[in-house]
Amino acid sequence: MRVFFRRARRRQRAATGPGCYRSAAYHPLRPWQVRERRFRPTPLGRRGLDPQEVREFLDRVAGDLAVVYDALAQSRRETDRVKDALRRWQSEQARARTERSQGR
């Protein structure tokens, strides 16, 4: 039973990444969540933020998040491509080694 819980903890740590102390319930913001976020207007006679400025800022943050997520996706695709190329190269090297050892 201990082994099960150790593995579950490792999987959870791997999912959140090294050095990340967020709970498993935490989900990073997505650009659409930032764009759709609206703030309640302040009651009359009280100070508050200009709703238009808040929307403009949220749109800017959402745009920045979208750029970051696109770069992350591109980086992951490139990583997958490099890993596949490395696996193919390693397979070729192993095959060549096997052929050399059998030829002797």
C-alpha positions as CSV (number, residue, x, y, z in Angstrom):
1,M,0.0,0.0,0.0
2,R,2.9,2.4,0.8
3,V,4.2,1.8,-2.7
4,F,0.9,2.9,-4.2
5,F,0.9,6.2,-2.2
6,R,4.6,6.9,-3.1
7,R,3.9,6.4,-6.8
8,A,0.8,8.6,-6.5
9,R,2.8,11.4,-4.9
10,R,5.5,11.1,-7.6
11,R,2.9,11.3,-10.3
12,Q,1.4,14.4,-8.7
13,R,4.8,16.0,-8.3
14,A,5.6,15.3,-12.0
15,A,2.3,16.8,-13.1
16,T,2.9,20.0,-11.2
17,G,6.6,20.3,-12.1
18,P,9.7,20.4,-10.0
19,G,9.7,23.1,-7.3
20,C,6.0,23.9,-7.7
21,Y,4.1,23.9,-4.4
22,R,0.6,24.5,-5.8
23,S,-2.2,22.2,-4.9
24,A,-3.5,19.6,-7.4
25,A,-6.7,21.7,-7.7
26,Y,-4.7,24.7,-9.1
27,H,-5.2,25.3,-12.9
28,P,-3.2,28.1,-14.6
29,L,-5.2,30.9,-16.2
30,R,-6.0,30.5,-19.9
31,P,-6.3,33.6,-22.1
32,W,-10.0,33.2,-22.6
33,Q,-10.5,33.2,-18.8
34,V,-8.7,36.5,-18.5
35,R,-10.7,38.0,-21.4
36,E,-14.0,36.9,-19.9
37,R,-13.3,38.1,-16.4
38,R,-15.4,41.1,-15.4
39,F,-15.3,43.2,-12.3
40,R,-18.3,44.6,-10.5
41,P,-18.8,48.3,-10.9
42,T,-18.2,50.4,-7.8
43,P,-21.3,51.8,-6.1
44,L,-22.2,55.4,-6.8
45,G,-20.1,57.9,-4.8
46,R,-17.2,55.5,-4.2
47,R,-13.9,55.4,-5.9
48,G,-13.0,52.5,-8.2
49,L,-11.3,51.5,-11.4
50,D,-12.5,52.5,-14.8
51,P,-14.1,49.4,-16.2
52,Q,-12.8,50.2,-19.8
53,E,-9.2,50.4,-18.6
54,V,-9.6,47.1,-16.7
55,R,-11.0,45.4,-19.8
56,E,-8.1,46.8,-21.9
57,F,-5.6,45.6,-19.4
58,L,-7.2,42.2,-19.2
59,D,-7.1,41.9,-23.0
60,R,-3.5,42.8,-23.0
61,V,-2.7,40.2,-20.3
62,A,-4.7,37.6,-22.3
63,G,-2.8,38.4,-25.4
64,D,0.5,38.0,-23.6
65,L,-0.7,34.7,-22.2
66,A,-1.7,33.5,-25.6
67,V,1.8,34.3,-26.9
68,V,3.4,32.4,-24.0
69,Y,1.2,29.4,-24.5
70,D,1.9,29.4,-28.3
71,A,5.6,29.5,-27.6
72,L,5.3,26.7,-25.1
73,A,3.4,24.6,-27.5
74,Q,6.0,25.3,-30.2
75,S,8.8,24.4,-27.8
76,R,7.1,21.1,-26.9
77,R,6.7,20.2,-30.6
78,E,10.4,21.0,-31.2
79,T,11.3,18.9,-28.1
80,D,9.2,16.0,-29.4
81,R,10.9,16.3,-32.9
82,V,14.4,16.2,-31.4
83,K,13.5,13.3,-29.1
84,D,12.2,11.3,-32.1
85,A,15.3,12.1,-34.1
86,L,17.5,11.0,-31.2
87,R,15.6,7.8,-30.8
88,R,16.0,7.0,-34.5
89,W,19.7,7.8,-34.3
90,Q,20.1,5.6,-31.2
91,S,18.2,2.7,-32.9
92,E,20.5,3.0,-36.0
93,Q,23.6,3.0,-33.8
94,A,22.4,-0.1,-31.9
95,R,21.5,-1.8,-35.1
96,A,25.0,-1.0,-36.6
97,R,26.7,-2.2,-33.4
98,T,24.7,-5.5,-33.5
99,E,25.6,-6.0,-37.2
100,R,29.3,-5.4,-36.4
101,S,29.3,-7.8,-33.5
102,Q,27.6,-10.5,-35.5
103,G,30.0,-10.0,-38.4
104,R,33.0,-10.8,-36.2
